């Protein structure tokens, strides 16, 4: 699996996107450090592609497509 430098993605944010990218980084970092959440959460959609391919496309805050894995209940 390829590693992605999310810190670089945040640092290279276009004007007005820095705060949004910092929030995304915080959310992903929190999920990644939680055994419970990392086992139950899935990231998908345009935001994932923007991070993976270092896109500077403006994404609205509602574009954080994180959902639970099918069949799992968050408690």
Secondary structure, 3 states (H helix, E strand, C coil): CCCCCHHHHHHCCCCCCHHHHHHHHHHHHHHHCCHHHHCCEEECCHHHHHHHCCCCCCCCHHHCCEEECCCCCCC
